[in-house]
Amino acid sequence: MRTVFGALVLLAAFVSGQSARAQDSPQWAASRMEVYAGYDLLHTDFNDENGAYHQSSFNLNGGGGQFVYNVNNWLGAVSEVDGYSLVSNSLRPVLMTYLTGPRFTLHRGRLTPYVHTLFGGAYSRDAVNNTGYTNVFGMAVGGGADVRVNRHLAVRPLQAEYFLMKFPDGEYNRQNGFRYSTGVIFSLGR
């Protein structure tokens, strides 16, 4: 029993030592700044114009960008701006979001998973109840993973988030949504 326990402790020490060495490797260390550009799909709900309990769901297509300043190898500050449209007979701008907040990242080789909480606002023209220009609170909580192609380029196959907006809609004044994003990241500086 002691031999098995000792072997497991040695194996754990070896694995953690190898991953710590991989983390400290300059090839996989976090760059000082990152710029992201990509596609977003935002699925959200809005109450109808009369404020009834019936809610309508919409898929909004859009895209945007992020700027990340990495304070160290695991903590970064994110700022993002995104725009969305409804696809109908004509492509009409519906919603813009601007968010900022902390990101916690785990740099482990080519795969870089992260989680973040972003706060800011959502701006819309006639998105809800034809209220005109409206600027409200917005929030995104989620995470994703980047796959590093080389030192200066990475691909983001997945970012998934809970997305909240607080447009006045006559009932709940709250729109719950889900956002899926994919795109490319350019690393700047070391």
Backbone bond lengths (Angstrom), bond angles and torsions (degrees), N, CA, C in turn:
res aa  C-N    CA-C-N  psi(-1)  N-CA   C-N-CA  omega(-1)  CA-C   N-CA-C  phi
1 M - - - 1.458 - - 1.520 110.82 -
2 R 1.357 116.65 -44.22 1.464 119.99 178.97 1.518 111.20 -62.99
3 T 1.319 116.92 -36.71 1.458 121.22 -179.20 1.528 110.71 -64.73
4 V 1.328 116.87 -43.00 1.460 121.29 178.76 1.524 110.02 -64.57
5 F 1.341 116.43 -44.89 1.461 120.69 179.26 1.529 110.45 -62.17
6 G 1.311 117.30 -43.70 1.467 121.90 178.88 1.515 111.81 -62.98
7 A 1.335 116.24 -41.26 1.470 120.31 178.34 1.528 110.83 -64.34
8 L 1.332 117.83 -39.83 1.460 120.90 178.21 1.528 111.66 -65.76
9 V 1.330 116.92 -39.50 1.473 120.61 178.10 1.526 109.95 -64.36
10 L 1.340 117.65 -43.95 1.465 121.19 178.28 1.533 111.05 -63.38
11 L 1.319 117.34 -41.78 1.459 121.53 178.68 1.525 110.61 -63.03
12 A 1.332 117.53 -44.44 1.468 121.35 178.77 1.520 110.95 -62.69
13 A 1.331 117.40 -41.56 1.466 121.34 178.68 1.525 110.59 -64.35
14 F 1.328 117.53 -41.45 1.457 121.30 179.24 1.525 111.23 -64.69
15 V 1.341 117.85 -46.27 1.465 122.08 -179.25 1.519 110.57 -63.97
16 S 1.337 118.11 -44.98 1.463 119.69 -179.39 1.520 110.61 -67.60
17 G 1.315 118.16 -34.08 1.464 120.66 176.46 1.510 111.54 -66.06
18 Q 1.342 117.22 -40.67 1.460 120.64 178.23 1.523 111.39 -65.72
19 S 1.353 117.73 -42.58 1.459 119.10 -179.75 1.513 111.23 -70.21
20 A 1.338 118.13 -32.46 1.460 119.77 176.82 1.524 109.41 -66.94
21 R 1.327 117.70 -38.66 1.454 121.09 178.04 1.531 110.25 -66.47
22 A 1.339 117.62 -39.27 1.465 120.93 178.13 1.518 110.42 -66.15
23 Q 1.337 116.94 -35.04 1.454 120.40 179.45 1.515 111.11 -67.75
24 D 1.315 117.28 -38.16 1.449 121.28 -178.54 1.520 112.40 -79.25
25 S 1.308 117.99 -10.74 1.452 121.45 -179.85 1.529 109.80 -60.55
26 P 1.340 118.14 130.12 1.455 119.61 -178.96 1.524 112.48 -62.15
27 Q 1.327 117.58 -24.44 1.461 120.16 179.64 1.527 111.11 -64.42
28 W 1.337 118.63 -34.91 1.460 121.97 -175.85 1.523 113.16 -107.58
29 A 1.312 118.28 1.61 1.460 120.83 179.15 1.521 109.93 -65.93
30 A 1.321 115.25 153.99 1.465 120.55 -179.70 1.518 109.93 -67.10
31 S 1.330 115.91 137.62 1.456 119.52 173.27 1.527 108.35 -75.91
32 R 1.291 118.03 161.39 1.460 121.06 -177.69 1.534 110.71 -67.50
33 M 1.342 117.13 -40.71 1.469 121.58 -178.65 1.518 110.23 -134.70
34 E 1.343 115.28 150.81 1.455 121.61 176.54 1.525 108.88 -135.65
35 V 1.322 115.96 142.70 1.460 121.95 175.73 1.524 106.97 -122.22
36 Y 1.328 116.40 127.97 1.466 122.91 -176.73 1.526 109.43 -117.50
37 A 1.318 116.81 141.77 1.468 122.80 171.40 1.513 107.19 -137.64
38 G 1.356 116.83 135.61 1.453 117.64 -178.17 1.507 115.05 -169.69
39 Y 1.322 113.98 -175.25 1.465 125.27 -178.36 1.520 109.08 -100.70
40 D 1.348 116.60 142.85 1.464 122.63 176.20 1.522 110.00 -126.18
41 L 1.316 115.23 143.92 1.459 122.60 167.70 1.517 106.22 -121.55
42 L 1.321 116.51 117.47 1.463 121.98 -178.89 1.520 108.44 -112.43
43 H 1.328 116.13 118.06 1.461 121.74 175.19 1.521 106.82 -104.13
44 T 1.324 117.01 119.57 1.453 120.33 -177.21 1.517 110.20 -142.15
45 D 1.342 116.32 168.17 1.458 121.16 -179.73 1.524 109.71 -120.73
46 F 1.318 115.52 148.54 1.458 123.07 175.10 1.514 108.00 -136.10
47 N 1.336 117.68 141.73 1.459 120.24 171.43 1.511 109.07 -69.22
48 D 1.330 116.16 157.03 1.459 117.95 178.42 1.532 110.23 -74.76
49 E 1.323 116.65 175.96 1.459 121.99 -173.33 1.519 113.72 -60.48
50 N 1.314 118.45 -30.04 1.461 121.47 -176.60 1.529 112.88 -86.22
51 G 1.329 117.71 -1.33 1.460 120.40 179.47 1.513 112.77 73.31
52 A 1.310 117.93 22.30 1.464 121.07 179.63 1.529 109.30 -72.14
53 Y 1.300 116.92 171.58 1.459 121.14 -178.26 1.520 112.21 -72.96
54 H 1.312 117.02 -17.76 1.458 120.65 178.55 1.528 109.09 -67.34
55 Q 1.302 116.55 131.23 1.457 120.02 177.94 1.513 109.68 -115.52
56 S 1.315 115.51 141.78 1.450 121.40 176.78 1.515 109.04 -102.66
57 S 1.315 116.39 138.93 1.455 121.24 177.99 1.518 109.54 -104.91
58 F 1.319 115.34 144.92 1.455 121.34 -179.02 1.515 109.64 -133.10
59 N 1.319 115.43 146.05 1.452 122.20 167.75 1.518 106.93 -105.34
60 L 1.314 116.32 120.91 1.448 122.01 178.63 1.524 108.50 -109.82
61 N 1.316 116.78 128.54 1.454 121.82 176.55 1.515 108.83 -96.89
62 G 1.313 116.32 144.28 1.449 118.83 179.39 1.508 111.83 -172.34
63 G 1.294 113.51 -163.22 1.450 119.65 179.95 1.504 109.91 -168.00
64 G 1.289 114.78 174.93 1.444 118.48 -179.82 1.498 112.14 178.98
65 G 1.314 113.88 -162.77 1.444 119.61 -177.31 1.507 112.28 -143.13
66 Q 1.314 114.72 159.88 1.457 122.32 177.55 1.524 108.49 -131.95
67 F 1.311 114.35 148.38 1.459 121.53 169.64 1.516 106.15 -122.05
68 V 1.327 116.74 128.40 1.467 121.82 -179.46 1.522 108.35 -121.41
69 Y 1.328 115.46 128.45 1.460 121.27 171.61 1.522 106.52 -108.72
70 N 1.337 116.67 114.68 1.460 121.86 -178.70 1.518 109.83 -86.48
71 V 1.324 115.66 113.63 1.460 122.05 179.23 1.520 109.79 -68.79
72 N 1.326 116.10 -42.05 1.459 121.81 175.88 1.525 107.69 -148.83
73 N 1.326 118.41 -162.21 1.464 121.47 -174.80 1.527 113.59 -73.53
74 W 1.329 118.94 -11.28 1.468 120.48 -177.48 1.526 113.99 -128.82
75 L 1.332 120.00 -12.21 1.461 122.42 -177.66 1.520 110.77 -122.01
76 G 1.330 115.17 130.41 1.456 120.72 177.78 1.514 110.96 -136.60
77 A 1.332 116.10 159.50 1.465 123.04 175.29 1.528 107.80 -110.04
78 V 1.337 116.69 124.76 1.460 122.81 -174.52 1.525 109.85 -109.49
79 S 1.325 116.44 137.35 1.465 122.85 169.09 1.518 106.89 -130.57
80 E 1.334 116.44 133.27 1.460 119.03 -178.20 1.517 111.36 -141.04
81 V 1.332 114.47 152.84 1.459 123.03 174.24 1.526 106.71 -134.95
82 D 1.342 116.60 131.29 1.462 121.99 -179.69 1.519 109.96 -134.97
83 G 1.326 116.37 150.67 1.458 122.42 175.14 1.515 110.21 -127.72
84 Y 1.350 116.27 145.80 1.466 121.46 -175.21 1.522 110.67 -133.46
85 S 1.341 115.41 151.85 1.458 122.44 178.46 1.512 109.42 -135.75
86 L 1.328 114.34 152.33 1.460 120.95 167.53 1.512 107.34 -88.66
87 V 1.301 117.00 137.73 1.454 119.92 177.11 1.520 107.37 -98.46
88 S 1.307 115.65 110.67 1.463 121.14 177.17 1.521 106.48 -136.80
89 N 1.323 117.67 -140.93 1.460 119.14 177.94 1.527 111.34 -63.18
90 S 1.303 116.73 -31.34 1.463 120.39 176.90 1.518 108.73 -134.63
91 L 1.308 115.87 150.14 1.448 120.88 178.74 1.522 107.71 -79.06
92 R 1.321 116.94 113.88 1.457 121.28 -174.68 1.528 110.17 -122.15
93 P 1.345 117.62 126.01 1.459 117.96 177.08 1.518 110.69 -64.57
94 V 1.317 116.60 135.65 1.455 121.29 -175.79 1.523 112.50 -122.18
95 L 1.322 117.98 -38.46 1.454 120.32 -167.39 1.526 110.72 -149.32
96 M 1.332 115.73 140.58 1.464 122.16 170.25 1.523 107.81 -127.56
97 T 1.318 116.79 141.79 1.464 121.06 176.77 1.516 109.33 -126.33
98 Y 1.318 115.36 147.64 1.464 122.00 175.34 1.527 107.01 -138.81
99 L 1.325 115.64 121.72 1.463 121.75 -172.23 1.530 110.36 -137.15
100 T 1.315 116.10 154.40 1.455 121.85 175.59 1.529 109.63 -150.36
101 G 1.332 116.52 154.09 1.455 120.01 179.19 1.515 112.48 167.63
102 P 1.338 116.46 -176.09 1.464 120.78 -177.99 1.526 112.53 -84.46
103 R 1.332 115.08 150.14 1.468 122.34 174.18 1.523 108.02 -128.38
104 F 1.324 115.82 133.80 1.460 122.30 177.35 1.524 107.78 -110.35
105 T 1.326 116.54 122.54 1.454 122.99 -171.02 1.518 110.75 -123.01
106 L 1.332 115.39 144.93 1.457 122.07 176.70 1.529 107.22 -115.97
107 H 1.327 117.27 104.76 1.468 121.72 -179.62 1.525 108.73 -86.31
108 R 1.324 115.71 106.85 1.469 122.41 -179.67 1.523 108.52 -133.37
109 G 1.282 117.87 86.97 1.453 119.99 178.37 1.518 111.26 69.46
110 R 1.312 116.06 -141.86 1.470 120.89 -177.15 1.531 112.86 -71.99
111 L 1.316 117.50 -29.27 1.467 121.42 -178.24 1.526 109.58 -90.67
112 T 1.335 115.62 129.06 1.465 121.12 -178.48 1.529 109.44 -126.58
113 P 1.336 118.93 90.52 1.471 120.57 176.43 1.534 110.57 -77.84
114 Y 1.326 116.07 153.43 1.463 120.59 -179.72 1.528 109.84 -153.09
115 V 1.332 115.25 161.33 1.465 123.39 171.20 1.527 107.10 -134.01
116 H 1.332 115.78 150.62 1.463 119.45 177.93 1.516 111.08 -152.00
117 T 1.327 114.56 160.55 1.461 123.52 172.54 1.516 106.68 -129.95
118 L 1.324 116.40 118.64 1.458 121.51 -174.97 1.526 109.95 -117.86
119 F 1.326 116.09 136.59 1.465 122.46 179.32 1.515 108.89 -124.27
120 G 1.322 115.75 151.37 1.458 119.68 177.81 1.503 110.51 169.23
121 G 1.329 115.86 -128.09 1.446 119.22 -175.60 1.511 113.29 -145.81
122 A 1.328 113.37 169.61 1.458 122.86 175.11 1.524 106.91 -130.93
123 Y 1.306 115.96 136.65 1.461 122.36 -176.55 1.515 107.99 -123.72
124 S 1.327 116.48 130.17 1.454 119.41 -177.75 1.519 111.14 -141.27
125 R 1.308 114.00 151.36 1.456 121.60 173.24 1.528 106.35 -117.09
126 D 1.315 115.81 109.99 1.471 122.36 177.23 1.523 113.86 62.69
127 A 1.330 118.36 27.59 1.466 119.08 -179.90 1.516 112.02 -76.76
128 V 1.331 116.92 -34.21 1.453 121.13 -176.66 1.523 109.02 -127.96
129 N 1.300 116.74 124.43 1.469 122.67 172.99 1.526 114.11 54.26
130 N 1.311 117.79 24.04 1.467 121.37 -179.27 1.523 111.46 48.10
131 T 1.317 116.43 47.81 1.462 121.60 -176.74 1.520 112.69 -85.07
132 G 1.307 118.56 3.19 1.453 120.64 -178.00 1.517 110.14 83.49
133 Y 1.316 116.17 -152.06 1.460 121.31 -179.58 1.525 109.53 -75.78
134 T 1.320 116.58 124.00 1.458 121.45 -177.21 1.523 109.37 -133.59
135 N 1.326 115.88 134.61 1.454 122.89 178.11 1.532 107.31 -123.98
136 V 1.350 117.67 119.37 1.460 121.18 -173.54 1.532 110.86 -135.16
137 F 1.325 115.63 173.66 1.469 123.04 177.10 1.522 110.26 -67.95
138 G 1.335 116.10 141.34 1.451 122.63 174.68 1.513 110.15 -139.03
139 M 1.335 116.83 153.07 1.458 121.22 -177.67 1.526 109.48 -153.33
140 A 1.325 116.15 143.13 1.465 121.87 175.86 1.524 108.54 -133.06
141 V 1.337 116.37 132.62 1.464 122.45 177.96 1.520 107.17 -129.92
142 G 1.321 116.68 123.65 1.451 118.92 -179.71 1.509 111.73 175.23
143 G 1.309 115.02 -152.33 1.447 120.11 -179.06 1.501 111.30 -173.31
144 G 1.303 114.47 -170.40 1.448 119.59 -178.50 1.506 110.53 -176.92
145 A 1.330 114.95 -159.57 1.455 120.87 179.64 1.519 109.05 -149.63
146 D 1.321 114.74 141.13 1.455 121.86 174.58 1.520 108.00 -110.88
147 V 1.326 116.26 146.62 1.461 121.79 176.64 1.528 107.00 -116.30
148 R 1.321 116.12 115.21 1.462 121.24 -176.60 1.521 110.04 -75.00
149 V 1.330 116.15 125.99 1.465 122.43 176.38 1.518 109.45 -87.31
150 N 1.330 116.07 -47.71 1.457 121.99 173.76 1.529 107.59 -151.02
151 R 1.303 116.95 -167.31 1.463 120.80 -174.34 1.531 113.12 -63.16
152 H 1.326 117.42 -28.81 1.463 121.08 -174.27 1.528 114.35 -112.25
153 L 1.319 119.12 -2.79 1.460 121.43 -174.71 1.524 110.81 -137.75
154 A 1.330 115.87 136.42 1.468 121.87 175.17 1.523 108.34 -139.80
155 V 1.321 115.75 159.89 1.461 123.03 178.32 1.520 107.62 -117.39
156 R 1.324 116.32 137.07 1.463 121.30 176.74 1.532 107.96 -107.41
157 P 1.348 117.80 97.19 1.461 119.30 179.15 1.518 112.53 -76.19
158 L 1.338 117.21 -21.67 1.461 119.50 -173.92 1.517 111.58 -150.54
159 Q 1.329 114.97 126.01 1.464 122.68 163.77 1.517 104.94 -140.12
160 A 1.317 117.73 123.64 1.461 122.43 -177.41 1.522 108.72 -128.06
161 E 1.353 116.50 135.07 1.458 120.19 -174.48 1.523 111.85 -145.63
162 Y 1.319 114.90 148.44 1.461 122.18 163.33 1.525 105.68 -78.56
163 F 1.333 117.24 133.47 1.463 120.94 -175.16 1.528 108.84 -127.16
164 L 1.331 116.37 123.91 1.460 122.52 -178.09 1.518 110.30 -117.40
165 M 1.339 116.02 135.54 1.463 122.57 172.01 1.520 107.94 -131.91
166 K 1.344 117.41 154.82 1.471 121.62 -174.79 1.529 111.73 -121.85
167 F 1.344 117.46 50.64 1.464 120.76 176.97 1.522 109.92 -71.49
168 P 1.336 118.36 139.13 1.467 119.88 175.13 1.522 109.16 -69.27
169 D 1.330 116.07 121.86 1.466 119.52 -176.86 1.528 112.67 -127.27
170 G 1.322 117.66 10.18 1.454 119.74 176.86 1.513 114.46 85.18
171 E 1.321 118.66 -5.11 1.462 120.08 -178.85 1.526 111.08 -133.51
172 Y 1.325 116.49 -76.82 1.463 120.46 -175.21 1.531 112.64 -101.63
173 N 1.321 116.35 -20.75 1.469 121.70 -175.48 1.525 111.31 53.43
174 R 1.327 114.71 40.69 1.458 121.06 -176.99 1.525 108.57 -153.70
175 Q 1.325 116.34 128.53 1.456 120.58 176.99 1.526 108.15 -119.38
176 N 1.316 115.55 117.00 1.455 122.29 178.09 1.518 108.42 -93.68
177 G 1.304 116.53 136.95 1.452 119.01 -178.30 1.516 112.37 -147.48
178 F 1.323 113.58 175.27 1.452 122.98 176.86 1.521 107.16 -130.37
179 R 1.328 116.87 132.77 1.468 120.12 -179.88 1.517 109.33 -121.94
180 Y 1.316 115.43 131.68 1.460 123.70 174.93 1.521 107.69 -115.86
181 S 1.339 117.87 131.51 1.462 121.59 -178.57 1.517 110.14 -132.22
182 T 1.329 115.53 150.49 1.448 122.38 174.87 1.529 107.83 -148.86
183 G 1.346 116.82 147.69 1.448 118.40 -178.84 1.515 112.69 176.85
184 V 1.353 115.90 -158.10 1.454 122.29 -178.75 1.522 110.16 -124.89
185 I 1.348 115.87 151.78 1.453 123.14 -179.04 1.520 108.81 -124.21
186 F 1.327 114.94 133.70 1.464 121.58 175.17 1.526 107.74 -111.19
187 S 1.343 116.44 125.50 1.459 122.28 -179.14 1.514 109.70 -93.64
188 L 1.349 115.85 136.05 1.458 121.73 -178.84 1.523 108.67 -127.37
189 G 1.306 117.08 130.77 1.464 121.43 176.43 1.511 113.19 74.37
190 R 1.310 115.01 165.10 1.475 121.10 176.61 1.452 110.24 -127.89
